[in-house]
Amino acid sequence: MRQEIHALALLALTAIGSQAQGASAPIWQVHQAPDKDGVYYTGPEVTAPVMVKTVYVPYPNVPAKQTQGMTALAMVIDANGLPQNLQIVHTHGDAFDQASIAAVQQSTFRPGMLAGKPVPVWIDVRVVFHANHAQTTPQVLIAERDLPAPPESQFEDKHRNPLSYTPPIPIHTVDADFTDPFVKIPFVTVAIVTALVGADGVPRSVRVKRGLGFGTDKKAVAAVQHYRFIPATRKGIPVEDNCDVMVNFANL
């Protein structure tokens, strides 16, 4: 997935203290911020780009043993709706990958929007190739996203004092990998991972609690290592604590 090949955008996370019984009650203000290259993820303030025009992807002329499968690409849709910085994150072979890239490069998009203005946004695109060699088209996926912060009331009691404890809350998530589009009865596509979330909201000591096997467990751990959280609190003070995370595998 994309988290293995570029840096994450970190959410701007601010705790504003208000005095209450000698403790600081956190009022979390979460605003989406771009990554170091000025690119956003979809989320509560940033809309996802939408594909408005594309072309068919022909089945490449390859040996018969290469039949059904998929290519997945990560890319930036810039403020003009054009795909940039294409990266292969799931390969089905060079011929299929190049056919997919060519189709995406001929596609146009409605760009993502922030406060009514177009901004560059990361997306994933999947191209599924079928055994009957039929033409196919690119499909947009959102596999990495920012999440809205919970309301302030979730951190306060009825008297607006900070709760004695609140658990870590994810505000940026990453799907671990793409599921197989040809599985008729898919296996469970959620793993459970345990992480120690620091007072800075960064997960550490990530390990599998309930895995799926088949090589997916390492991908689930790698995904959670790129999550970001509102940290746990005790009487309004951020602290490190463990939490369980249900990790999804991207699909349409």
WOMO-V162909 format. One record per residue. N is the residue number from 0. RES is the residue in one letter. PHI is phi in whole degrees, 0 to 359 (none if undefined). D_FIRST is the distance of its C-alpha to the first C-alpha in Angstrom with 1 decimal. Layout:
n = [N	N]
res = [RES	RES]
phi = [PHI	PHI]
d_first = [D_FIRST	D_FIRST]
This chain:
n = [0	1	2	3	4	5	6	7	8	9	10	11	12	13	14	15	16	17	18	19	20	21	22	23	24	25	26	27	28	29	30	31	32	33	34	35	36	37	38	39	40	41	42	43	44	45	46	47	48	49	50	51	52	53	54	55	56	57	58	59	60	61	62	63	64	65	66	67	68	69	70	71	72	73	74	75	76	77	78	79	80	81	82	83	84	85	86	87	88	89	90	91	92	93	94	95	96	97	98	99	100	101	102	103	104	105	106	107	108	109	110	111	112	113	114	115	116	117	118	119	120	121	122	123	124	125	126	127	128	129	130	131	132	133	134	135	136	137	138	139	140	141	142	143	144	145	146	147	148	149	150	151	152	153	154	155	156	157	158	159	160	161	162	163	164	165	166	167	168	169	170	171	172	173	174	175	176	177	178	179	180	181	182	183	184	185	186	187	188	189	190	191	192	193	194	195	196	197	198	199	200	201	202	203	204	205	206	207	208	209	210	211	212	213	214	215	216	217	218	219	220	221	222	223	224	225	226	227	228	229	230	231	232	233	234	235	236	237	238	239	240	241	242	243	244	245	246	247	248	249	250	251]
res = [M	R	Q	E	I	H	A	L	A	L	L	A	L	T	A	I	G	S	Q	A	Q	G	A	S	A	P	I	W	Q	V	H	Q	A	P	D	K	D	G	V	Y	Y	T	G	P	E	V	T	A	P	V	M	V	K	T	V	Y	V	P	Y	P	N	V	P	A	K	Q	T	Q	G	M	T	A	L	A	M	V	I	D	A	N	G	L	P	Q	N	L	Q	I	V	H	T	H	G	D	A	F	D	Q	A	S	I	A	A	V	Q	Q	S	T	F	R	P	G	M	L	A	G	K	P	V	P	V	W	I	D	V	R	V	V	F	H	A	N	H	A	Q	T	T	P	Q	V	L	I	A	E	R	D	L	P	A	P	P	E	S	Q	F	E	D	K	H	R	N	P	L	S	Y	T	P	P	I	P	I	H	T	V	D	A	D	F	T	D	P	F	V	K	I	P	F	V	T	V	A	I	V	T	A	L	V	G	A	D	G	V	P	R	S	V	R	V	K	R	G	L	G	F	G	T	D	K	K	A	V	A	A	V	Q	H	Y	R	F	I	P	A	T	R	K	G	I	P	V	E	D	N	C	D	V	M	V	N	F	A	N	L]
phi = [none	298	297	277	232	203	285	280	280	266	289	283	243	234	256	256	279	231	292	206	53	80	241	261	275	286	245	278	249	249	237	289	238	285	283	296	262	82	253	257	251	293	176	295	249	240	279	280	298	236	287	248	205	212	233	290	258	288	288	294	277	228	304	301	294	269	248	284	164	213	246	236	236	257	198	256	265	283	294	264	83	254	285	224	54	292	223	278	247	207	258	240	114	302	298	292	297	293	296	293	299	300	294	295	295	265	269	235	227	276	292	293	235	230	54	82	241	292	223	288	222	285	220	243	230	246	238	260	256	259	296	278	65	290	297	221	227	294	231	282	236	245	251	220	208	268	245	289	287	291	294	302	298	290	254	231	273	293	264	66	267	296	294	295	204	226	280	298	231	290	234	213	235	224	288	286	190	271	282	287	289	257	286	290	239	295	289	303	251	228	251	247	237	257	223	268	266	288	294	267	85	263	284	222	49	276	212	282	258	223	268	248	73	55	79	271	296	297	292	295	296	298	295	293	298	253	290	227	229	283	291	297	229	233	54	87	258	299	221	277	196	276	208	264	235	272	258	268	247	302	204	279]
d_first = [0.0	3.8	5.6	6.1	7.8	9.8	12.0	12.0	15.0	17.5	19.8	23.5	24.9	28.7	31.1	34.6	37.2	40.2	43.0	43.7	45.7	44.9	41.0	38.5	36.9	33.4	33.0	29.3	28.6	25.0	24.3	21.1	20.8	18.8	16.7	18.6	18.4	19.8	16.9	16.5	14.3	16.1	18.3	22.0	23.2	20.8	20.8	18.0	18.8	20.4	20.6	24.4	24.9	23.2	24.5	24.3	22.2	24.7	24.0	24.2	27.2	25.8	27.3	27.8	25.7	22.5	22.7	20.4	16.6	13.8	11.9	9.0	9.0	8.1	11.5	14.2	17.1	20.0	23.2	24.9	22.4	21.2	17.7	17.0	14.6	12.8	9.9	8.9	5.4	7.6	11.2	14.5	16.7	17.8	20.3	18.0	15.3	18.2	19.8	16.8	16.6	20.4	20.4	18.0	20.1	23.1	21.9	23.0	21.7	23.5	21.8	20.7	23.7	24.6	28.3	29.2	27.8	25.0	22.1	19.0	15.9	12.1	11.2	9.1	11.5	11.9	15.0	16.6	19.3	22.3	24.7	27.6	26.2	26.5	25.2	22.0	20.5	17.2	16.0	14.4	11.9	11.4	8.4	9.2	12.9	16.1	18.8	22.5	24.6	27.2	30.8	33.0	35.1	32.5	33.4	37.1	40.0	42.6	44.5	41.4	41.3	38.0	37.1	37.7	34.0	30.8	27.5	24.2	22.5	18.9	18.6	14.9	12.3	8.6	7.9	6.9	6.0	8.3	11.9	14.4	16.3	19.4	20.0	23.4	23.5	20.0	19.8	19.1	15.6	16.0	16.1	18.2	17.4	20.1	19.7	22.4	22.0	24.1	26.6	24.3	21.7	19.2	18.2	19.5	20.5	17.7	18.5	18.2	21.2	20.7	18.2	17.5	17.8	16.7	14.2	12.2	13.8	12.2	8.7	10.7	12.3	9.4	8.4	12.1	12.6	11.1	13.3	16.6	19.9	23.5	25.0	27.7	31.2	34.6	37.4	35.3	34.1	30.4	29.9	27.3	26.9	24.8	23.0	21.2	18.0	17.1	13.4	12.4	10.3	9.7	12.7	15.4]
